[in-house]
Amino acid sequence: MTRRASLRIVALLALLALPTRAARAELPPIVKRATVSATPAEVWRAFTSVEGAKGFFAPAARIELRLDGAYELYFDPTAKPGARGSEGMKVLAFLPERMLAFTWNAPPKFPRARATRGPFVVVLLEPQAKRTLVTLHHLGWPAEGGEWKEVRAYFDRAWGVVLERLAKRFQSGQPIDWSKL
């Protein structure tokens, strides 16, 4: 996928979100990149299957790869319902082995932001020689309404960690051992 095609996909998804966001200003998107020593098919499975997500993203997950299917990552699987992770998040769109878009919520430590509809994430996969360029866009940040600036700062750091873990998972050939974190 060319960079121009990638930007078109992100722009299209951003436009789809406009009817609910048109009246409010937005903070700039977060964009993170990582080159992963794996094929797009392998990276795709990491993002779109429970076993794959457990290998780098979170210790537990519920993923239903279909439009409006669940995209829930449980960073604290033992927490009470509603405080485990990305509960209630949904798949917005996908192109197998190329693009995945999903809703995303604020962490439980930001209860006001978590209670409202927030931004969404688009992950783009671009094949390279025996590797995959992963570009993550976190878009649609409300500029007003409480904790969103803090939530955005949190994810500006967190997405870097997620992509580092993804790259490490394929570089080492081993999934993340969550018991050691």
N, C-alpha and C positions, 0 to 999 in steps of 0.2 A: 504494500500500500504506500503510495507516495505521501509526502508530508502535506501536499495540497489536498489530497483526498481525505487525509486524517483531519485536517482543519475544517473541511466541509462537513464531515460527520459531527464534529464537536459543535460547529455553528448551527447545524440543523437541530441538534438536541437542545441547544440553548434557546433557539427560536421556539421550539415546542413548549418550553417552560415559560415563555413570555406571558401568556394570558393570565397566569396566576401571579406573576411578578412585575407586570408592566408598571404598576403604580408606585413601586418602591425602588430606591437606588440599591445598587449591589456593590459589595466589596470585590476587589480583583480575584479572579480564579487562582487556584493553586495549580501549578504544573510541575510534575516531577518525572524524571526519566531514569531508566536503568537499562543497561545492556545485559542480557541474561544468556548464559551458556546453555541454551536449550532451544528446541524448535518452537515455532508458534503453536503447534499442536500440544506440546508438553506444557507450555505456559498457559495455554487455554484451559487445559484440564486442571491446572493448579488453581485457577480463578473460578472454575465453574463446577467443580465437584467437591463433595464434602471431604474426601480423603486428600485431595489436592490442597484445599484451603487449610486443612489441619497441618499440612506440611510446612507452611510458612506464615499464614495469616492469623490464625487463632486456634486455641486448643479444641474447639468444637464449632460446628456449623450446621446450618440447615439451608440447603441450596436446591431450588427447583428451577432448572434452566428452561424457562418458558416466560412469555410476556406476563407480567404481573405475578410471576412466581416468587417465592421467598428468596431473599438474599440476606440471610442472617448469620453473623459471625459472633460467637460467644467468647468474649475475652475473659470473662469470669463465669464459667459454666455453673459454678456452685452458688452464685448470687440468686437472690429472689427474682422471679419473673419481672421483667421491665428494667432490670439493672444488670443484665448479663452482657449486653453488647448492642449490636445493630438489630435488635428485635423489631419486627414489623416492617423491615425494609424490603423492597421489591425490585425485581428485574424490570427495567424500562425498555431496553432494546438490546439486540445482539446480532452480530454477524460472526458465525463460527470461525474461530481462529484469527479474527481480525479486530473485533470490537465488542465490548460489554459495557452497558450503562445500567446503573442501579441507584435507587434512592439511598440516602445516608442520613443518619441522625447524629446529634451531639452526644458525647459521653454522659453517663449518669451524673457526673459531678457538675454539669451545667443544666439543672432541671428546667429552667424557663425555656432555654433554646431547645432542649430535648422534647418538650411538650408541643412544639410548633413544627410545621413543615419547613424543612430546611433545604440545603443544597443537595446536589446529586453528583455522582462520579461517573466518568467515562474513562475506560481503559482501552488503549489502542495498542495493537501488536503489529510490528513491522518486521518481516523476515530480513535477516542479514546473513552473511556467510556463517553458517552453522551456529547462529545466535539469533536472538530476538530483541529488538528495541521495544521496550515497554514504556509508553507515555501515559501518565495518569493525569487527568484533568478533574479538579474538584470545583464545580461551578455553582452559581446561583446563590452566593452568600448575601443574605440581607444586610444592608448597611445600618439598619436601625432595628430596635427591638431587643434590647437587653444584652445578652452575653455573646452575640455573634462574633464580635472582634476577637474575644478571647478563644472562642471555639475555633475560629479560623487559624489563629496562632498555634493552637494545640495541634491541628491537623497539618499545618505547614511543617511541623517537626515529625509528626507521627507517620505521614505518608513516606517520608524519607526512610524511616526505620522499616516500614513494610516492604518497600522495594529492595532495601539492603538484604532483608531476610529472604526474599524471593531469589535474589541473585545467589546468596549463600547456599540456599537449599539445593540449587542446581549445580553450583560449583563443587560442593562437598559430596553431592549424591545422596545426602541424608536429610530427612525431614527435621524440622526444629524439634528439639526435646523440650517441651513446655515445662517439664518438672524441674529443669535447670535454670529457668528464668525467674 
